[in-house]
Amino acid sequence: MPHITASDGTRIYYDEQGHGRPLVLIHGWTFSGRFFHRNREALSEHARVITMDLRGHGRSDKPKHGYRIARLAADLRDLIGALNLQDTTVLGWSIGCPIIWSYLELFGQDRLRSAIFVQQTPKQYYSPTWKLGHATCYDQAGLAYLQQQVFLDSENFDQTNLADCLSHEIPQDEKSLPPARNGSKPRLRSCRHDGRSYDAGLAGCVAAFESAVPYDGRRERQDSSCWRPCLGGRSHAKL
């Protein structure tokens, strides 16, 4: 299985398909690169599509350290460097978005052309002046409750988390795949698109990738159809 070794010695699993300008897909917490497996084939007709398993997830190493956004951003940079990617588009879903934001803060636009952000608020917690926090984990109390669910009732948490992240039912064979939560065993989870609306949503993603111009931090694009079939939410693509 293909891995790269991050700067702290952690092995990061990746997979790739297709040719052309690189498109790196970054999954969310408790999932893995397999999350995108129903999107990858179609996207690979237009790009070199690369998925990665974040440390502690899927087939990557699960060390007892390094679970900070900045470290995950460094892992992304190590992957991009090891594969010698240039003019890269990065797409983050959920926690994948702050990983990209951290990358830009720490390393600038090195090797990047554009970024696409899917279904993640730029500020997790609500405040008197910010009403667009996370749907469930939006304050310290919510975080504490979430942590207790993970440690004390992990199986029920996995099922609830899967249902919350998707806008439709998935087949039992995919639902039964164990989650990619941090832990000692490699775990995978995936989602499935709604076949009737998949083409329209995917077309939006392909259009976003193919029309992307170098990211300058000033241009924004809102596209409510992009990735909705798989992720069940609105995208925020910065091109």
N, C-alpha and C positions, 0 to 999 in steps of 0.2 A: 504494500500500500504506500502511496506517495506521501512523504512528510518533508517538511523543512524544519530545521532546528533554530529556534528563537535565540536571541542573544543571551538568555539566562539558561540555556540548555534544554528548554521544554520543546518537545516534538509536537509540531502542529500539522494535523492532517489536512490535505486539500485534494480536490478532484477537479478535472478540467475537461472541457469538451468544446469542439469547434475551433475556428481559426479567425484571425483578424484582430482588430483592436480589442484589448482586454476589458472585460467586465467582471468585477469581483463582487460576489453576492455574500452579504454578511447576515447571518441568522440572528434570532433573538435568544434571550436567556431561557434555558432548559430545552432548547431545540438543538439542531445540528445542521450541517450543510444539506442534509437530505430534505430539509424543509422545502427547498426549491426544486426538488427532483422532477416535478411535473411542468416546470417552467423552463428548465435548462435546455431541453432538446430544441424547442422552438427558438429560444434566444440564441442558441449556438449556430443557427443558420445565419446570424448577423454578426457574431462576435466570438472571441475566444472567452468562453464563460468559465469562471473559476469560482468554486465554492470552497469554504474552509470550515473546519470545526474549531470553534473557539476553545481555548484551553479549559479543561474541566468538562468538556462536552464531547459526545460522539467518540471518534477514534483518535482524538488528540490526547496527549498526556494529561494527567490529573494531579499536578503537584499540589502541595499544601500552601502555596504562596502565589502571588501574582494576580489575585482576583480584584484588580482595580481597573477602571476604565483606561487610565493612562497606559497600563501594562498591556491591555488588550489592543490599544492603538499601536503600541510598539510591536506586538506580534503581527499586526497587519502590515506594518512597515517592513518587518523582517521577511514576511511572505512575498511582498511586492519586490523587495530587493533580491531575494533568493531566486525568484523566477525572472528577474531582470525585466519587469514589466515597465512599459513607457506609455504615456498618453492614456492613462487608465481611467475608466469610469468605475466608481465604487458605489454600490447600492446597499444601504443598510435598512433592515427592518427592526423595529423595536430597539433593543439595546445596540443594534448595529449602527443606529444613527449617532448616539453620543460617542461611539468608538470613532466614527469618521470626524465628528466635531473635534474630538481630542487630537486626532491625527493632524488636522489642519492647524490646531493651536500649537502643537509641539513641533511639527515637522514642516509646516507650510504646505505648499502645493507640490512638493517634491514627487515627481512621477505621475501626478494626477492631472487629468483633463477636466473631469466633472464629477459631481456627486448627486445622488438621488436619495431622498429621505422618505421612508414609508412608515406611517402610522406610529409616530412618536412625538410627544410634546417636547419642546426644547427646554421646558422647566417642569420637573416632575411634581413638585408640591404646589398646592394652592396657596394663595396669599391674598391680602386685601386688594391688591392691584393685579392679580393674575388668576383668572378663572378657568384656565385651560389646562389644569393639571391632569395627571394620570387618572384613568377611570376608577381605579380601586386603591392603588398604593399612592395616596396623595398627601400624606402627612406622616409624622413619626409614629403615631398610633397604628396607622395602616401598615407601615413597614414592620412593626413589631408583631402584628397579627399575622402577616404574611410569613414571617420567619417561623412562627410557631406552627403554622400549617405545614410548612415544608418539613420541619423536623419531627412533628408528632403525628401527622396524618398525610404522609407523602403520596400514597396511592390515590386518595380522594383529591388531594391538591392537583395531581397530574391530570386527572379527568376533568376537573373544573377549569383548570388553566387551558386545556385543549379546547373545551367548549367556548370559553370566553374569547379565545384568539381567532376563532373561525366563525363565519357567518352562515354555515350550512353543516349538515351531517357528513361524516366521512365513513367509508366502509369499515367494517369491523376488523378486517385484516390490517388496515393501516392504524386504526385506533389501538390495536393490541400491541403495536410496536412500543417497546419500553422507551421512556423519555430520556433525553440527553442531559439530564440534570447533573451538576457537579457530583462526582462520586467515584467509587473505586472501579466500577465496571463500565465498559463502553456501552453507550445507549444511544438510540436513534429515535427520532420522531419525525413525522412528515405531515403534510397537509395535502388536500386534494382540491382541485379547482371545480367550479361548476361548469360543466362542458358547454352549456348554452351561452354563457356570457364570457367564457374564457378568451375567445378570439378577440373580442373588442377590447378587453382589458390588456391582454398581451400586446395588442397592436399599439396601445398607448405607451407601453414600456419600450417597445422596439423603436417607436417614433422618438421617444425621449432620448434613447441611447444614440440613435443615428443622427439626430439633429443637434446633439449637445455641442456647445462651444466651450472653450476653456473657461473654467470657473474663475470669476474675479471677485466673488463675495458680494456682488451688488445685484445680480439678476436672479429673479425667482420665477418659478412656474408652479401653478396649482393645476392639478389634473386629477379629478376625483375618480376617474375610471382606471387609472394605471394601477395594476396589481390588486384591484378590489376582488376579482374572482377568487384569488387564493388567500388573500389576507383579510378580507372583510372590512377594510377601512380605507380612509382617504390617503393619498400619497402627497408628499411634499417634495417635489423634485427641484433641486437647484442646479441650473444649467449654465 
